[in-house]
């Protein structure tokens, strides 16, 4: 138990905000997290702060938050005695266009696609290591930026990660001169051009509304966890986990697909899954792969299918497999595992090296061969839809 507590304490806290032309979002969120947390919660002080924004937004943030004057981020830390937080110009991620130039704004379809992929990579990078915890604020930036940021956290977020929106009381909300409730008197004026009214920043009320979100992280394939695949491909894979599972065999192309995701298998492993798929289509409860003879025995079933895949001529896949299976079958009287000694490792390699990495744990378990009960039977899941083309 002590090790778990220590792990939580030692996690590096990361705050990530999307901002547009309102850098106040950063100080307001930091204040709500570190200085005045919601009732029933404890202070959460980030070790690092990162921003995702446009070129104009970055310039605005640097001048208003990180400069010597006004330097609102530094002022907040001094006012409330916060410890050192890693946050400087290098912490600001400026979105790039398709040509590699910094985006002035996110307006076109192409800009949105570029922003989605970059935000996806950014969030996935922060969630790759379990010794971090990420807090994402959706309060700033264009609506599409907030959407992509929240969706990316849903794709990659872990149990320790959080999503929130900062709420500021009137008339301070959106005021260009308000950055956080100050500990002492700090006077600004309302924006009514005719009758501006003096207001005191220390009387502002700032709170954080935590937003619940569905976590898909544990079901994503390893190949998509680093965010390199892009936003759309990652979303498509997440959607595949929620639909009917369909396994398609193209015998001529030696192609196996699960919900349109190709799984590259060598002939022995492909023949193994094809063998069980045919039993599945025939309505069998499963296959006893220790059985040698008969229509569904390994000699009449598996080896004949393998032969169809590799051709009638002598082939190393077929010759080596037949030799190994025959040896395992003859040796079973000596206390060995019988044909299972061949099929077991073959199946394990296919599942662990192909199905799990390519499909993710949640989707893979709905289409992998599994052991039926305590007996010698193995089968594909009943709900799996199988077709041959």
FENGICOR-V531818 format. One record per residue. PHI is phi in whole degrees, 0 to 359 (none if undefined). NEAR is the number of other C-alpha atoms within 12 Angstrom. D_LAST is the distance of its C-alpha to the last C-alpha in Angstrom with 1 decimal. Layout:
BEGIN
PHI NEAR D_LAST
PHI NEAR D_LAST
END
This chain:
BEGIN
none 7 53.5
298 8 55.7
294 9 52.9
293 11 50.7
299 10 53.7
298 11 54.4
299 16 50.8
295 19 51.1
297 17 54.5
274 15 53.4
296 24 50.3
278 27 50.8
269 33 50.9
235 36 49.3
254 40 49.9
237 45 47.6
235 47 48.6
267 48 47.3
227 43 50.3
249 36 51.2
258 30 54.9
234 35 56.0
294 42 56.4
303 43 58.4
305 45 55.1
293 46 55.3
289 43 58.9
296 43 58.4
294 47 55.4
299 47 57.1
299 40 60.2
293 37 58.3
278 37 56.5
263 32 59.4
261 33 62.6
232 27 62.2
294 24 59.1
299 23 58.3
302 13 60.2
90 7 58.8
243 15 57.1
259 13 58.5
298 19 59.0
236 31 56.0
256 33 57.1
291 33 54.4
275 25 54.8
219 29 52.9
235 35 52.3
229 36 49.8
239 47 49.4
238 48 46.6
198 41 47.9
265 38 48.6
298 26 51.2
296 26 53.8
297 35 53.0
296 36 53.5
299 26 56.8
297 27 58.0
293 42 57.0
299 34 58.8
290 24 62.0
268 30 62.2
260 35 60.9
251 30 61.5
286 19 64.6
293 13 68.1
220 13 69.1
280 19 67.9
52 23 65.3
298 33 64.3
297 37 61.9
294 30 64.7
295 25 67.2
300 34 65.1
298 28 64.8
290 17 68.6
302 20 69.5
245 23 67.7
59 16 68.0
286 23 64.3
291 18 63.4
299 18 61.9
236 26 58.5
289 24 56.5
200 29 56.1
212 23 57.0
301 22 55.7
289 16 53.0
275 24 51.6
260 35 50.7
265 34 47.2
270 34 47.3
293 39 44.1
250 27 43.1
277 26 41.7
297 19 39.0
269 11 41.7
92 13 43.0
275 15 46.1
295 24 47.3
284 28 46.5
285 22 49.6
201 30 47.7
249 33 44.2
234 18 43.9
271 15 41.0
299 14 37.3
297 17 37.1
299 27 39.8
296 29 38.1
295 25 34.8
297 33 37.0
298 44 39.0
300 37 36.0
295 33 34.5
290 35 38.0
294 44 38.9
301 41 35.6
295 33 36.6
296 38 40.1
294 47 39.4
297 38 36.9
296 26 39.5
284 34 42.1
253 37 40.0
291 25 38.7
261 22 41.8
289 22 42.6
276 21 46.4
237 30 46.3
227 36 46.4
247 39 45.6
243 42 47.3
250 52 45.9
254 43 48.0
261 39 46.5
290 41 50.0
248 37 50.1
78 34 48.3
293 27 46.4
302 19 44.3
294 30 41.0
297 37 42.2
297 33 43.0
298 26 39.7
298 35 37.8
295 44 40.2
293 37 39.7
292 34 36.0
297 46 35.9
292 47 38.1
295 34 35.8
288 41 32.9
247 45 35.0
294 39 38.1
252 32 39.3
300 23 41.6
276 26 44.7
271 41 43.8
226 35 45.3
229 40 45.0
210 34 48.1
224 31 50.0
272 34 53.7
244 29 56.1
236 30 59.5
288 21 62.3
286 18 64.0
267 26 65.7
275 31 64.3
301 27 60.6
73 24 59.5
286 26 63.1
295 20 63.1
259 25 66.0
259 39 64.7
237 39 62.8
184 48 63.6
291 38 66.4
280 29 69.2
288 21 71.5
239 15 74.5
297 16 75.5
211 19 73.5
264 19 74.2
230 24 71.9
236 21 72.2
299 23 69.9
268 20 68.4
293 11 70.4
295 8 72.1
271 8 75.1
228 9 75.9
297 12 74.1
246 15 74.8
287 17 75.3
228 22 72.9
254 24 72.8
299 30 69.6
291 21 70.5
266 23 70.2
290 31 66.5
244 28 64.0
236 36 60.6
217 31 58.0
251 35 54.3
261 23 51.8
283 25 49.0
252 21 45.5
290 18 43.1
212 23 39.5
278 22 36.2
258 23 35.2
257 31 31.7
307 36 32.8
288 28 32.0
256 34 28.4
285 39 27.7
296 36 25.9
302 27 28.6
294 23 27.1
254 35 28.2
292 40 31.5
275 29 33.5
78 33 32.8
290 22 31.7
288 23 28.4
95 29 30.2
296 36 30.8
297 27 27.8
295 25 25.2
293 38 27.1
296 30 27.3
300 22 23.6
293 35 23.0
298 34 25.7
292 22 24.2
299 28 20.8
290 32 23.1
253 18 24.2
253 19 21.0
301 19 18.6
272 30 16.7
234 31 12.9
249 37 10.9
241 30 7.4
251 33 6.1
255 23 4.9
292 24 6.8
293 14 8.3
268 19 9.6
51 28 10.5
240 28 9.7
240 35 10.2
234 33 11.2
240 36 13.6
49 31 14.5
73 24 13.5
266 29 15.6
288 23 14.4
241 31 15.6
278 25 16.5
236 27 16.8
286 26 18.2
310 34 16.8
299 38 19.1
287 39 18.2
299 39 14.4
297 37 14.8
298 43 17.1
292 45 14.8
296 41 12.0
304 43 14.9
287 42 15.9
294 39 12.6
294 30 12.6
294 30 16.2
299 29 15.6
294 24 13.4
280 19 16.1
83 19 18.8
288 22 20.6
295 25 23.2
170 29 22.2
235 37 22.5
267 32 25.9
283 39 25.1
273 32 28.7
278 26 28.1
273 26 27.9
259 18 27.4
93 16 25.5
304 22 21.9
251 30 21.2
290 26 23.9
293 35 23.1
282 28 24.0
279 20 21.9
265 30 19.1
297 41 18.8
295 39 20.4
293 28 18.4
293 33 15.0
298 34 16.8
296 29 18.1
297 26 14.7
286 30 13.9
264 26 17.3
100 18 18.2
283 16 20.9
288 12 23.8
306 14 25.8
222 18 24.1
297 18 25.8
299 26 22.9
288 29 22.8
299 21 26.6
294 19 27.6
293 31 25.4
299 27 26.5
296 18 30.1
293 25 29.9
294 33 28.4
298 25 31.0
296 21 33.8
299 28 32.9
293 29 32.7
291 19 36.1
276 18 37.7
295 20 36.9
292 12 40.1
269 11 42.0
96 12 40.9
279 16 37.9
279 22 34.6
67 27 32.9
303 34 29.2
299 31 29.1
293 24 31.0
266 31 28.0
292 33 25.2
302 25 27.2
297 18 27.8
298 27 24.3
294 31 23.0
299 23 25.9
296 22 25.2
298 30 21.5
290 32 22.7
282 22 25.8
261 24 24.9
238 31 21.4
296 38 20.4
296 29 24.0
295 28 24.9
278 33 21.7
251 41 21.4
86 34 24.9
298 25 26.4
294 27 25.8
285 35 22.1
299 38 21.5
294 25 23.3
271 33 20.9
219 38 17.9
268 39 19.8
296 35 20.5
225 28 24.0
278 23 26.8
265 18 27.6
62 11 31.3
265 9 33.8
275 15 32.3
270 21 29.9
274 24 26.7
229 33 23.9
200 36 21.0
269 37 18.6
304 30 20.3
299 28 20.3
284 19 19.6
292 28 16.4
266 25 13.4
238 33 10.3
224 23 6.7
244 23 3.8
235 15 0.0
END
